Amino acid sequence: MRRLVAGIGLLSTIAILQPAVAAEIPVKPKRERVAAPQRPAPQPQRPAPTQTANWSGGQIGGSNGVSSVNNSFVDPGSFICPVGTVFGTNCFEQPFAFSGNKSSYTIGPFVGYRWMVGKGPYAGSVVFGLEGDWSWKNAETSLNQFSATTVAGVFRTDQFSGSVRQKSDSSIRARLGTLVTPWSLVYVTGGVAFEEISGSFAYAGTLCPAGSSVSSCTFSSSIATATTVVTWSDTRVGSTVGAGWETELWTGVKARAEYRYTDFGTYTKNFPLATACTGGAPATTCTASPSGGVAISLRESFHTFRVGLGFDLQALGKAPF
């Protein structure tokens, strides 16, 4: 019985002391498992942007700019002299010539077709094509000239008036360029040019008795006269060369800037010169320009800088209108 009681007492003591002992024994922290770093999920590669600029096919558009026009006009042989004089010795022509660079606004349409050499639009591709254009402009150069002198004792007056006007011009050209970027083209161009050119010339030469003055020497008081009044309008054929830059603004819409020089060469126009000699002293007859005519030397050219917009015909065909 005593043993039983002692056993129960021992168990009770252990039960009371166990929490205190457990509190004094340090608890070893549990090791937590560290999760492996998560690798980001592979992102799908975005395709590289593709170039949509089209450098093959038809194009139509318009341009405008400024044209610096040169009109050269030379009349080397209009004169009137009294009888008994020798041309080149004591009878001379009055020179009449003018030229000048007139600036004019110019505007007009163009149309063309292009081909690109290469597998696709990328820098270095070659683009060549044909293009035609028409432009309006209005550039006129003119001069009025009067002179008075005494020839072999006879009072002489010479009145000149001349003008040259460049109106519309057009061209048919080849173009050859290279893409400096997939969107931008630099090019050279050249071909044949056409120009509508008009002009006028008037000459009035008068011989009056010695002692006359500018105010008193008129056709009614003259002893001899030589006159001509002519106008003309021609279509000249020349050459044109230039260079330009073109870039795509939006799909199918391209802006351009271009410089060109156009020359129509030198040519001569011949016109008759009417003479009339009266019986007044000291001249009973008169001599006028050699061969009784007027030979006018002309040359026209111009520099033009244009900017414009072109529209690809393929893109226009897909437009919703």
Short mmCIF file of the C-alpha atoms (twelve columns), coordinates in Angstrom:
data_MODEL
# 
_entry.id   MODEL 
# 
loop_
_atom_site.group_PDB 
_atom_site.id 
_atom_site.type_symbol 
_atom_site.label_atom_id 
_atom_site.label_alt_id 
_atom_site.label_comp_id 
_atom_site.label_asym_id 
_atom_site.label_seq_id 
_atom_site.Cartn_x 
_atom_site.Cartn_y 
_atom_site.Cartn_z 
_atom_site.pdbx_PDB_model_num 
ATOM 1   C CA . MET A 1   0.000   0.000   0.000    1 
ATOM 2   C CA . ARG A 2   2.813   2.338   0.861    1 
ATOM 3   C CA . ARG A 3   4.413   1.603   -2.491   1 
ATOM 4   C CA . LEU A 4   1.244   2.486   -4.258   1 
ATOM 5   C CA . VAL A 5   0.932   5.749   -2.409   1 
ATOM 6   C CA . ALA A 6   4.606   6.590   -3.111   1 
ATOM 7   C CA . GLY A 7   4.182   5.847   -6.814   1 
ATOM 8   C CA . ILE A 8   1.151   8.079   -7.073   1 
ATOM 9   C CA . GLY A 9   3.049   10.885  -5.310   1 
ATOM 10  C CA . LEU A 10  6.018   10.560  -7.672   1 
ATOM 11  C CA . LEU A 11  3.800   10.751  -10.737  1 
ATOM 12  C CA . SER A 12  2.059   13.830  -9.346   1 
ATOM 13  C CA . THR A 13  5.388   15.562  -8.715   1 
ATOM 14  C CA . ILE A 14  6.565   14.817  -12.259  1 
ATOM 15  C CA . ALA A 15  3.325   16.160  -13.680  1 
ATOM 16  C CA . ILE A 16  3.706   19.424  -11.728  1 
ATOM 17  C CA . LEU A 17  7.413   19.970  -12.552  1 
ATOM 18  C CA . GLN A 18  7.242   19.020  -16.258  1 
ATOM 19  C CA . PRO A 19  5.837   22.370  -17.542  1 
ATOM 20  C CA . ALA A 20  8.476   24.352  -15.670  1 
ATOM 21  C CA . VAL A 21  11.309  22.246  -17.018  1 
ATOM 22  C CA . ALA A 22  9.900   22.484  -20.495  1 
ATOM 23  C CA . ALA A 23  9.796   26.299  -20.214  1 
ATOM 24  C CA . GLU A 24  13.510  26.426  -19.317  1 
ATOM 25  C CA . ILE A 25  14.644  24.207  -22.208  1 
ATOM 26  C CA . PRO A 26  15.178  26.394  -25.332  1 
ATOM 27  C CA . VAL A 27  13.039  25.389  -28.211  1 
ATOM 28  C CA . LYS A 28  14.997  24.825  -31.393  1 
ATOM 29  C CA . PRO A 29  13.334  26.833  -34.174  1 
ATOM 30  C CA . LYS A 30  12.031  24.881  -37.047  1 
ATOM 31  C CA . ARG A 31  13.931  25.365  -40.296  1 
ATOM 32  C CA . GLU A 32  11.674  26.817  -42.940  1 
ATOM 33  C CA . ARG A 33  12.065  25.689  -46.503  1 
ATOM 34  C CA . VAL A 34  13.067  28.553  -48.789  1 
ATOM 35  C CA . ALA A 35  11.277  28.441  -52.085  1 
ATOM 36  C CA . ALA A 36  13.442  28.506  -55.197  1 
ATOM 37  C CA . PRO A 37  13.246  31.832  -57.096  1 
ATOM 38  C CA . GLN A 38  10.595  31.855  -59.713  1 
ATOM 39  C CA . ARG A 39  11.874  32.379  -63.245  1 
ATOM 40  C CA . PRO A 40  9.714   34.760  -65.287  1 
ATOM 41  C CA . ALA A 41  7.698   33.052  -67.882  1 
ATOM 42  C CA . PRO A 42  9.205   33.562  -71.345  1 
ATOM 43  C CA . GLN A 43  7.495   36.372  -73.181  1 
ATOM 44  C CA . PRO A 44  6.569   35.749  -76.795  1 
ATOM 45  C CA . GLN A 45  8.845   37.704  -79.139  1 
ATOM 46  C CA . ARG A 46  7.147   40.520  -80.959  1 
ATOM 47  C CA . PRO A 47  7.801   40.483  -84.652  1 
ATOM 48  C CA . ALA A 48  9.995   43.320  -85.900  1 
ATOM 49  C CA . PRO A 49  7.972   46.118  -87.460  1 
ATOM 50  C CA . THR A 50  7.678   45.658  -91.181  1 
ATOM 51  C CA . GLN A 51  8.040   48.466  -93.683  1 
ATOM 52  C CA . THR A 52  4.827   49.304  -95.486  1 
ATOM 53  C CA . ALA A 53  6.166   51.997  -97.840  1 
ATOM 54  C CA . ASN A 54  5.512   51.086  -101.437 1 
ATOM 55  C CA . TRP A 55  8.053   52.252  -104.042 1 
ATOM 56  C CA . SER A 56  6.620   50.413  -107.039 1 
ATOM 57  C CA . GLY A 57  3.560   51.254  -109.080 1 
ATOM 58  C CA . GLY A 58  1.786   54.343  -110.338 1 
ATOM 59  C CA . GLN A 59  1.708   57.716  -108.643 1 
ATOM 60  C CA . ILE A 60  -0.234  60.937  -109.202 1 
ATOM 61  C CA . GLY A 61  0.058   64.262  -107.436 1 
ATOM 62  C CA . GLY A 62  0.766   67.967  -107.634 1 
ATOM 63  C CA . SER A 63  3.532   70.421  -106.799 1 
ATOM 64  C CA . ASN A 64  4.113   74.137  -106.550 1 
ATOM 65  C CA . GLY A 65  7.066   76.433  -106.021 1 
ATOM 66  C CA . VAL A 66  9.058   79.279  -107.503 1 
ATOM 67  C CA . SER A 67  10.645  79.538  -110.942 1 
ATOM 68  C CA . SER A 68  13.540  81.912  -111.677 1 
ATOM 69  C CA . VAL A 69  13.289  82.690  -115.390 1 
ATOM 70  C CA . ASN A 70  15.960  84.069  -117.720 1 
ATOM 71  C CA . ASN A 71  14.862  85.618  -121.019 1 
ATOM 72  C CA . SER A 72  17.676  86.770  -123.306 1 
ATOM 73  C CA . PHE A 73  16.760  89.048  -126.228 1 
ATOM 74  C CA . VAL A 74  19.258  90.556  -128.693 1 
ATOM 75  C CA . ASP A 75  18.418  92.598  -131.780 1 
ATOM 76  C CA . PRO A 76  21.731  93.279  -133.541 1 
ATOM 77  C CA . GLY A 77  20.565  94.893  -136.780 1 
ATOM 78  C CA . SER A 78  17.745  97.440  -136.667 1 
ATOM 79  C CA . PHE A 79  18.771  100.791 -138.111 1 
ATOM 80  C CA . ILE A 80  17.994  103.461 -140.699 1 
ATOM 81  C CA . CYS A 81  20.590  105.667 -142.391 1 
ATOM 82  C CA . PRO A 82  20.531  108.365 -145.135 1 
ATOM 83  C CA . VAL A 83  21.713  107.632 -148.632 1 
ATOM 84  C CA . GLY A 84  25.443  108.018 -149.211 1 
ATOM 85  C CA . THR A 85  26.433  106.488 -145.896 1 
ATOM 86  C CA . VAL A 86  28.255  103.190 -145.494 1 
ATOM 87  C CA . PHE A 87  27.039  100.741 -142.881 1 
ATOM 88  C CA . GLY A 88  29.786  100.061 -140.380 1 
ATOM 89  C CA . THR A 89  31.728  103.208 -141.377 1 
ATOM 90  C CA . ASN A 90  29.533  106.249 -140.769 1 
ATOM 91  C CA . CYS A 91  26.210  104.456 -140.242 1 
ATOM 92  C CA . PHE A 92  25.694  102.208 -137.258 1 
ATOM 93  C CA . GLU A 93  22.899  100.224 -135.727 1 
ATOM 94  C CA . GLN A 94  21.633  101.025 -132.281 1 
ATOM 95  C CA . PRO A 95  22.124  97.931  -130.096 1 
ATOM 96  C CA . PHE A 96  19.018  96.668  -128.354 1 
ATOM 97  C CA . ALA A 97  19.325  93.783  -125.914 1 
ATOM 98  C CA . PHE A 98  18.015  92.714  -122.529 1 
ATOM 99  C CA . SER A 99  17.904  89.763  -120.191 1 
ATOM 100 C CA . GLY A 100 16.905  89.223  -116.607 1 
ATOM 101 C CA . ASN A 101 15.938  86.746  -113.943 1 
ATOM 102 C CA . LYS A 102 12.266  87.102  -113.166 1 
ATOM 103 C CA . SER A 103 10.696  85.011  -110.406 1 
ATOM 104 C CA . SER A 104 7.262   83.520  -110.860 1 
ATOM 105 C CA . TYR A 105 4.990   81.261  -108.837 1 
ATOM 106 C CA . THR A 106 4.499   77.898  -110.553 1 
ATOM 107 C CA . ILE A 107 1.978   75.110  -109.936 1 
ATOM 108 C CA . GLY A 108 0.821   71.954  -111.706 1 
ATOM 109 C CA . PRO A 109 0.186   68.191  -111.638 1 
ATOM 110 C CA . PHE A 110 2.457   65.210  -112.269 1 
ATOM 111 C CA . VAL A 111 1.940   61.514  -112.995 1 
ATOM 112 C CA . GLY A 112 4.413   58.662  -113.188 1 
ATOM 113 C CA . TYR A 113 5.257   55.012  -112.689 1 
ATOM 114 C CA . ARG A 114 8.104   53.488  -110.636 1 
ATOM 115 C CA . TRP A 115 9.849   50.163  -110.247 1 
ATOM 116 C CA . MET A 116 11.959  49.110  -107.257 1 
ATOM 117 C CA . VAL A 117 14.873  46.707  -107.735 1 
ATOM 118 C CA . GLY A 118 15.201  44.465  -104.655 1 
ATOM 119 C CA . LYS A 119 13.288  41.902  -102.600 1 
ATOM 120 C CA . GLY A 120 11.620  44.464  -100.419 1 
ATOM 121 C CA . PRO A 121 11.633  48.076  -99.288  1 
ATOM 122 C CA . TYR A 122 14.908  48.555  -97.443  1 
ATOM 123 C CA . ALA A 123 17.723  51.046  -97.446  1 
ATOM 124 C CA . GLY A 124 19.917  50.631  -100.503 1 
ATOM 125 C CA . SER A 125 17.205  49.532  -102.900 1 
ATOM 126 C CA . VAL A 126 17.221  51.196  -106.320 1 
ATOM 127 C CA . VAL A 127 14.050  52.847  -107.621 1 
ATOM 128 C CA . PHE A 128 13.686  53.966  -111.223 1 
ATOM 129 C CA . GLY A 129 10.751  55.216  -113.228 1 
ATOM 130 C CA . LEU A 130 9.203   57.620  -115.719 1 
ATOM 131 C CA . GLU A 131 7.320   60.803  -114.908 1 
ATOM 132 C CA . GLY A 132 5.507   63.581  -116.750 1 
ATOM 133 C CA . ASP A 133 4.493   66.979  -115.408 1 
ATOM 134 C CA . TRP A 134 2.840   70.241  -116.471 1 
ATOM 135 C CA . SER A 135 3.223   73.596  -114.706 1 
ATOM 136 C CA . TRP A 136 1.745   77.047  -115.096 1 
ATOM 137 C CA . LYS A 137 3.824   80.182  -114.625 1 
ATOM 138 C CA . ASN A 138 3.880   83.756  -115.891 1 
ATOM 139 C CA . ALA A 139 7.321   85.351  -116.199 1 
ATOM 140 C CA . GLU A 140 7.859   88.247  -118.591 1 
ATOM 141 C CA . THR A 141 10.947  90.364  -119.313 1 
ATOM 142 C CA . SER A 142 10.658  93.551  -121.358 1 
ATOM 143 C CA . LEU A 143 12.493  96.766  -122.300 1 
ATOM 144 C CA . ASN A 144 11.675  100.094 -123.961 1 
ATOM 145 C CA . GLN A 145 14.569  102.079 -125.394 1 
ATOM 146 C CA . PHE A 146 14.873  105.423 -127.182 1 
ATOM 147 C CA . SER A 147 17.958  107.090 -128.669 1 
ATOM 148 C CA . ALA A 148 18.713  110.122 -130.866 1 
ATOM 149 C CA . THR A 149 21.884  110.886 -132.860 1 
ATOM 150 C CA . THR A 150 23.132  112.696 -135.964 1 
ATOM 151 C CA . VAL A 151 24.237  110.622 -138.968 1 
ATOM 152 C CA . ALA A 152 25.894  112.385 -141.941 1 
ATOM 153 C CA . GLY A 153 24.193  115.646 -141.054 1 
ATOM 154 C CA . VAL A 154 20.759  114.051 -140.647 1 
ATOM 155 C CA . PHE A 155 18.937  113.827 -137.325 1 
ATOM 156 C CA . ARG A 156 18.007  110.229 -136.467 1 
ATOM 157 C CA . THR A 157 15.836  108.666 -133.764 1 
ATOM 158 C CA . ASP A 158 15.460  104.978 -132.876 1 
ATOM 159 C CA . GLN A 159 12.623  103.653 -130.753 1 
ATOM 160 C CA . PHE A 160 12.722  99.998  -129.582 1 
ATOM 161 C CA . SER A 161 10.304  97.881  -127.605 1 
ATOM 162 C CA . GLY A 162 10.662  94.152  -126.898 1 
ATOM 163 C CA . SER A 163 9.342   91.477  -124.558 1 
ATOM 164 C CA . VAL A 164 9.667   87.735  -123.925 1 
ATOM 165 C CA . ARG A 165 7.200   85.801  -121.815 1 
ATOM 166 C CA . GLN A 166 7.500   82.227  -120.541 1 
ATOM 167 C CA . LYS A 167 4.133   80.677  -119.826 1 
ATOM 168 C CA . SER A 168 3.352   76.991  -119.209 1 
ATOM 169 C CA . ASP A 169 6.063   74.308  -119.267 1 
ATOM 170 C CA . SER A 170 6.011   70.512  -119.201 1 
ATOM 171 C CA . SER A 171 8.447   67.619  -119.260 1 
ATOM 172 C CA . ILE A 172 8.826   63.869  -119.742 1 
ATOM 173 C CA . ARG A 173 11.651  62.553  -117.562 1 
ATOM 174 C CA . ALA A 174 13.396  59.459  -116.272 1 
ATOM 175 C CA . ARG A 175 14.033  59.156  -112.537 1 
ATOM 176 C CA . LEU A 176 16.716  57.069  -110.786 1 
ATOM 177 C CA . GLY A 177 17.096  56.977  -107.018 1 
ATOM 178 C CA . THR A 178 18.144  54.996  -103.984 1 
ATOM 179 C CA . LEU A 179 16.429  54.459  -100.631 1 
ATOM 180 C CA . VAL A 180 18.453  56.053  -97.837  1 
ATOM 181 C CA . THR A 181 15.899  54.650  -95.375  1 
ATOM 182 C CA . PRO A 182 12.951  52.363  -96.081  1 
ATOM 183 C CA . TRP A 183 10.780  55.504  -96.053  1 
ATOM 184 C CA . SER A 184 12.984  58.039  -97.901  1 
ATOM 185 C CA . LEU A 185 14.280  58.232  -101.461 1 
ATOM 186 C CA . VAL A 186 16.890  60.529  -103.018 1 
ATOM 187 C CA . TYR A 187 16.919  60.681  -106.809 1 
ATOM 188 C CA . VAL A 188 18.176  62.373  -109.954 1 
ATOM 189 C CA . THR A 189 15.970  63.130  -112.939 1 
ATOM 190 C CA . GLY A 190 16.355  64.302  -116.512 1 
ATOM 191 C CA . GLY A 191 14.609  64.353  -119.848 1 
ATOM 192 C CA . VAL A 192 12.948  66.478  -122.501 1 
ATOM 193 C CA . ALA A 193 11.115  69.724  -121.715 1 
ATOM 194 C CA . PHE A 194 8.501   71.787  -123.546 1 
ATOM 195 C CA . GLU A 195 7.746   75.480  -123.052 1 
ATOM 196 C CA . GLU A 196 5.165   77.908  -124.387 1 
ATOM 197 C CA . ILE A 197 7.054   81.126  -125.181 1 
ATOM 198 C CA . SER A 198 5.614   84.336  -126.592 1 
ATOM 199 C CA . GLY A 199 7.244   87.635  -127.465 1 
ATOM 200 C CA . SER A 200 6.962   90.935  -129.239 1 
ATOM 201 C CA . PHE A 201 9.251   93.396  -130.977 1 
ATOM 202 C CA . ALA A 202 8.672   96.896  -132.346 1 
ATOM 203 C CA . TYR A 203 11.111  99.255  -134.015 1 
ATOM 204 C CA . ALA A 204 10.593  102.742 -135.402 1 
ATOM 205 C CA . GLY A 205 13.536  104.552 -136.999 1 
ATOM 206 C CA . THR A 206 13.159  108.126 -138.234 1 
ATOM 207 C CA . LEU A 207 15.387  110.477 -140.273 1 
ATOM 208 C CA . CYS A 208 14.664  114.219 -140.036 1 
ATOM 209 C CA . PRO A 209 16.332  117.281 -141.523 1 
ATOM 210 C CA . ALA A 210 19.422  118.673 -139.833 1 
ATOM 211 C CA . GLY A 211 18.613  120.902 -136.884 1 
ATOM 212 C CA . SER A 212 15.617  118.858 -135.837 1 
ATOM 213 C CA . SER A 213 15.116  117.877 -132.224 1 
ATOM 214 C CA . VAL A 214 13.477  114.994 -130.435 1 
ATOM 215 C CA . SER A 215 10.258  116.965 -130.078 1 
ATOM 216 C CA . SER A 216 10.187  118.195 -133.698 1 
ATOM 217 C CA . CYS A 217 11.273  114.967 -135.393 1 
ATOM 218 C CA . THR A 218 8.027   113.124 -136.008 1 
ATOM 219 C CA . PHE A 219 6.833   110.772 -138.709 1 
ATOM 220 C CA . SER A 220 4.992   113.626 -140.411 1 
ATOM 221 C CA . SER A 221 8.143   115.774 -140.567 1 
ATOM 222 C CA . SER A 222 10.512  112.931 -141.411 1 
ATOM 223 C CA . ILE A 223 12.393  112.340 -144.635 1 
ATOM 224 C CA . ALA A 224 12.569  108.574 -144.105 1 
ATOM 225 C CA . THR A 225 11.182  105.934 -141.773 1 
ATOM 226 C CA . ALA A 226 11.718  102.254 -141.052 1 
ATOM 227 C CA . THR A 227 9.221   100.320 -138.939 1 
ATOM 228 C CA . THR A 228 8.336   96.831  -137.836 1 
ATOM 229 C CA . VAL A 229 5.863   95.466  -135.281 1 
ATOM 230 C CA . VAL A 230 5.775   91.696  -134.724 1 
ATOM 231 C CA . THR A 231 4.505   89.204  -132.172 1 
ATOM 232 C CA . TRP A 232 5.016   85.458  -131.907 1 
ATOM 233 C CA . SER A 233 4.102   82.441  -129.814 1 
ATOM 234 C CA . ASP A 234 6.115   79.210  -130.016 1 
ATOM 235 C CA . THR A 235 6.390   75.860  -128.303 1 
ATOM 236 C CA . ARG A 236 10.076  75.264  -127.696 1 
ATOM 237 C CA . VAL A 237 11.716  71.900  -126.993 1 
ATOM 238 C CA . GLY A 238 14.678  71.726  -124.617 1 
ATOM 239 C CA . SER A 239 16.241  69.635  -121.871 1 
ATOM 240 C CA . THR A 240 15.819  69.479  -118.107 1 
ATOM 241 C CA . VAL A 241 17.908  67.936  -115.292 1 
ATOM 242 C CA . GLY A 242 17.566  67.956  -111.542 1 
ATOM 243 C CA . ALA A 243 17.532  66.117  -108.230 1 
ATOM 244 C CA . GLY A 244 15.076  65.594  -105.403 1 
ATOM 245 C CA . TRP A 245 14.063  63.900  -102.175 1 
ATOM 246 C CA . GLU A 246 10.855  61.987  -101.444 1 
ATOM 247 C CA . THR A 247 9.560   60.504  -98.204  1 
ATOM 248 C CA . GLU A 248 6.417   58.718  -97.057  1 
ATOM 249 C CA . LEU A 249 4.200   60.688  -94.658  1 
ATOM 250 C CA . TRP A 250 1.369   58.166  -94.397  1 
ATOM 251 C CA . THR A 251 0.687   54.930  -96.165  1 
ATOM 252 C CA . GLY A 252 0.423   55.747  -99.846  1 
ATOM 253 C CA . VAL A 253 1.110   59.490  -99.368  1 
ATOM 254 C CA . LYS A 254 4.574   60.850  -100.131 1 
ATOM 255 C CA . ALA A 255 6.015   64.357  -99.861  1 
ATOM 256 C CA . ARG A 256 8.727   65.582  -102.222 1 
ATOM 257 C CA . ALA A 257 11.116  68.484  -102.752 1 
ATOM 258 C CA . GLU A 258 12.818  68.921  -106.138 1 
ATOM 259 C CA . TYR A 259 15.190  71.282  -107.948 1 
ATOM 260 C CA . ARG A 260 15.455  71.398  -111.758 1 
ATOM 261 C CA . TYR A 261 17.282  73.424  -114.399 1 
ATOM 262 C CA . THR A 262 15.672  73.704  -117.841 1 
ATOM 263 C CA . ASP A 263 17.278  75.190  -120.978 1 
ATOM 264 C CA . PHE A 264 15.803  75.767  -124.432 1 
ATOM 265 C CA . GLY A 265 19.001  76.850  -126.179 1 
ATOM 266 C CA . THR A 266 19.698  79.803  -128.475 1 
ATOM 267 C CA . TYR A 267 17.723  80.411  -131.668 1 
ATOM 268 C CA . THR A 268 17.009  83.239  -134.107 1 
ATOM 269 C CA . LYS A 269 13.741  84.710  -135.378 1 
ATOM 270 C CA . ASN A 270 13.715  86.757  -138.585 1 
ATOM 271 C CA . PHE A 271 11.133  89.438  -139.394 1 
ATOM 272 C CA . PRO A 272 10.764  91.894  -142.268 1 
ATOM 273 C CA . LEU A 273 11.503  95.593  -141.788 1 
ATOM 274 C CA . ALA A 274 9.334   98.022  -143.745 1 
ATOM 275 C CA . THR A 275 11.090  101.148 -145.057 1 
ATOM 276 C CA . ALA A 276 9.728   104.320 -146.565 1 
ATOM 277 C CA . CYS A 277 11.878  107.100 -148.051 1 
ATOM 278 C CA . THR A 278 10.544  110.518 -149.048 1 
ATOM 279 C CA . GLY A 279 12.092  113.151 -151.299 1 
ATOM 280 C CA . GLY A 280 13.212  115.569 -148.621 1 
ATOM 281 C CA . ALA A 281 16.821  116.810 -148.505 1 
ATOM 282 C CA . PRO A 282 19.468  115.732 -147.912 1 
ATOM 283 C CA . ALA A 283 18.331  112.121 -148.437 1 
ATOM 284 C CA . THR A 284 16.304  111.058 -151.442 1 
ATOM 285 C CA . THR A 285 16.582  107.395 -150.475 1 
ATOM 286 C CA . CYS A 286 17.485  105.552 -147.315 1 
ATOM 287 C CA . THR A 287 19.024  102.277 -146.253 1 
ATOM 288 C CA . ALA A 288 17.793  100.140 -143.392 1 
ATOM 289 C CA . SER A 289 18.732  96.906  -141.694 1 
ATOM 290 C CA . PRO A 290 20.737  94.464  -143.860 1 
ATOM 291 C CA . SER A 291 18.540  92.410  -146.207 1 
ATOM 292 C CA . GLY A 292 15.660  94.657  -145.190 1 
ATOM 293 C CA . GLY A 293 14.908  92.535  -142.139 1 
ATOM 294 C CA . VAL A 294 15.378  92.086  -138.422 1 
ATOM 295 C CA . ALA A 295 17.164  89.089  -136.892 1 
ATOM 296 C CA . ILE A 296 16.430  88.588  -133.187 1 
ATOM 297 C CA . SER A 297 18.536  86.200  -131.115 1 
ATOM 298 C CA . LEU A 298 16.674  84.552  -128.217 1 
ATOM 299 C CA . ARG A 299 17.477  82.196  -125.387 1 
ATOM 300 C CA . GLU A 300 15.197  81.038  -122.562 1 
ATOM 301 C CA . SER A 301 15.982  78.990  -119.463 1 
ATOM 302 C CA . PHE A 302 14.768  78.703  -115.885 1 
ATOM 303 C CA . HIS A 303 15.586  77.288  -112.453 1 
ATOM 304 C CA . THR A 304 12.716  75.815  -110.443 1 
ATOM 305 C CA . PHE A 305 12.344  74.626  -106.853 1 
ATOM 306 C CA . ARG A 306 9.148   72.694  -106.142 1 
ATOM 307 C CA . VAL A 307 7.510   70.921  -103.201 1 
ATOM 308 C CA . GLY A 308 4.540   68.621  -103.573 1 
ATOM 309 C CA . LEU A 309 2.497   65.589  -102.561 1 
ATOM 310 C CA . GLY A 310 2.153   62.288  -104.424 1 
ATOM 311 C CA . PHE A 311 -0.462  59.569  -103.973 1 
ATOM 312 C CA . ASP A 312 0.151   55.925  -104.824 1 
ATOM 313 C CA . LEU A 313 -2.498  54.712  -107.249 1 
ATOM 314 C CA . GLN A 314 -2.549  51.317  -105.518 1 
ATOM 315 C CA . ALA A 315 -3.398  52.971  -102.190 1 
ATOM 316 C CA . LEU A 316 -6.042  55.153  -103.818 1 
ATOM 317 C CA . GLY A 317 -7.659  52.010  -105.245 1 
ATOM 318 C CA . LYS A 318 -8.073  50.671  -101.705 1 
ATOM 319 C CA . ALA A 319 -9.488  53.908  -100.308 1 
ATOM 320 C CA . PRO A 320 -13.067 53.609  -98.936  1 
ATOM 321 C CA . PHE A 321 -14.408 56.360  -101.203 1 
# 
